[in-house]
């Protein structure tokens, strides 16, 4: 006997899905912003040439890149409050977990973009009297930024998908709301298919915007 699909039950709870999607992007936007800040600091430490800065940044980066995201969520929600004697909401814990983890990946994106620029660019800047900071700001970073776009967007998409783990902390993101709807309707195929489609459409639209931004950046730098 074939399965009879019925999305009417899902449509009846469309407001819960919309609220969940809003909750997902509420976490994602803040986490990306904080992750970029963390990543920029770590990348600067790695590129500083000083071992006292580079090695701690390397170990932080490797720790987050080689441990499961779910552990970061549980650690931020259960362990961090005990260690610091504070209280964290599921939202705050999820943001801390996502921002710290994504910061480690963004650091590699930023560092990789900078070191991908040929050494001759640095030497040429130094030859005309530029300081390292002036060379980075005026010559290196504008070129590196274009090379960072694709990996930056990819990492940001991974972060958005990883927000689904916030449901394990009882935060009302899209997956958590879907779980509540499923408990009411007992229609898991329709419910989780809807979740997949909502993620797909959202990320597809963001991907199109990212490609548009990349093409404009390329034209602004005189590319084709």
PyMOL commands that set and color helices and strands:
alter all, ss='L'
color gray80, all
select helices_A, chain A and resi 8-12+14-47+51-65+69-84+90-115+119-127+132-169+174-185+188-220
alter helices_A, ss='H'
color red, helices_A
deselect
rebuild
show_as cartoon
